[in-house]
């Protein structure tokens, strides 16, 4: 590896750039080899195999080592998904997709706004106990998501849950209301229902849990960006007579953007694929209205054992995520980083 | 937006202004800020206290109802340590299985990923663009998205009684499949910000690419290595989705699976004190890892986005 890398550049000084590139290509592939090998076998091959599977009726019967190959069924699996012809109760592909997009979008907006706001709060000069608050606020990030989901489900329990108890103790006492026994996660009537856009009360329960879970890391990222702002810029802005809002808009925001935007995009995709809250808190209910693409894909494999349909579903998922990546990537220009 | 603006104001106060304010309402302002911090702190810590309260509640309720249980005992901890599941598997076995997944995934994704990240960040080579697009395309895929082909493919690999799908190695392979692209992307983002001049000086002095990588880049990349390792470790330790589908032999089960076995989707019959005690024991290693690596998080994640 060392020999390849060290010498040839000096041999042909007449065409350094081409030589350099050829030499670099060889070295680069040596560095890339392990990752490419591993990814070819366990990432790209499964993706290709998945496309084949999606055109077959792959099921339990084809699982055994010497089982017969599945029958090719053409676009059947894709059509079944689009026509909602799946045994999962209340399956509605378009509704799930719309909900999933809204779920990710609404969460990320709240995460970023809260994260930045609290980072600014913690960045106030001469704030006492700053380090204490900072280390306390990182706590939600550390708790494994499966625990977060179960504990929040517990807190939304209609009779004994903390949420209803707090409501009883505050709003209930103030307005002399009868005890609240609202079943947040199973309340059957949707709050908003406009075509495929359906938001049940459970969505707001999930949102509360995920906001709790999500803003701290945004705050950490925003803090890092805030600390990189030279204080001279604020002094210069003040000399130009800028007010607090103008300083925020013209000094703080431009520094926050390059850090927050890629992280928000990352957060969007993480939230889009967030399995644990939907699966463990609401179980996808009521009536499958808080089901996400990931949880549906999981049910197709784990519960229905419809591997062919699951493969077709995952192909849809792949293209949806690819579209999201391309659109958001254009926003962040994450690829344009090799500044040679 | 208005919230932003209000909070932004104090952050950008100039020294001269500060003095003026201190004379005016310094203590009042500090109190208001502390109160705000406290309110946020309470919302942050409440769910955590709720778990702790459940875990020491001697009643082991099926519907826990208070932050202040009548009395406290560590019985729940003793119970789950002695008999974590219905299966005859010890807590230690479950923990070691979780640890196995966490360590294998960390070593594989950081070790393999950093080499690729270096190539993408530093070298101009034929095929760079298509390969980067290939990695970007699968970057956002959750592990669930390739679960069907991985399940049936790994299931075909049977050596005697050993079935790769039904083993921890199989689960580890499946998780690395979705973890590696993230590791490459995150580390590449950080390496992009390390000035090239450092390496160029070393190359002029006769060092090879690999030598500069090991002696110059790796030490400078410590924050991102730490954060990527942290994320991979936690992904492995808390992994439930794939292991629950893949594994059927109790001796290969993990802590996360046992935890799910306690609550599943049937909360009404959950022994909550036991669950909470289990959850706290389960959360200790991730919390410890975070505490250990906390100082790297700001650098190791933020910089992934900031192009230097």
Interface residues (C-beta under 8 A of the other chain):
Chain A: X1 X2 X3 X5 X6 X20 X21 X24 X25 X27 X28 X29 X31 X32 X34 X35 X36 X38 X39 X42 X43 X44 X45 X46 X47 X49 X50 X53 X58 X62 X63 X65 X113 X116 X117 X118 X120 X121 X122 X123 X124 X125 X126 X127 X128 X129 X133 X135 X136 X137 X138 X139 X140 X141 X142 X143 X144 X145 X146 X147 X148 X150 X151 X152 X153 X154 X155 X157 X159 X160 X162 X165 X212 X216 X217 X220 X221 X223 X224 X225 X226 X227 X228 X234 X235 X237 X238 X244 X245 X247 X248 X251 X252 X258 X259 X260 X261 X262 X263 X269 X273 X275 X280 X283 X294 X297 X298 X300 X301 X302 X307 X310 X311 X314 X317 X318 X321 X322 X324 X325 X329 X332 X334 X335 X337 X338 X339 X340
Chain B: X1 X3 X4 X5 X7 X8 X9 X10 X11 X12 X13 X14 X17 X18 X30 X33 X34 X36 X37 X40 X41 X43 X44 X45 X46 X47 X48 X50 X51 X54 X61 X63 X64 X65 X67 X108 X111 X112 X113 X115 X116 X118 X119 X120 X121 X123 X124 X125 X126 X127 X128 X129 X131 X132 X133 X134 X135 X136 X137 X138 X139 X140 X141 X142 X144 X145 X146 X147 X148 X149 X150 X151 X152 X153 X155 X156 X158 X173 X174 X176 X177 X178 X180 X181 X184 X188 X189 X192 X206 X208 X209 X210 X211 X213 X234 X237 X238 X240 X241 X244 X245 X256 X259 X260 X263 X265 X267 X272 X275 X279 X282 X283 X286 X287 X290 X291 X294 X297 X298 X299 X301 X302 X303 X304 X305 X306 X307
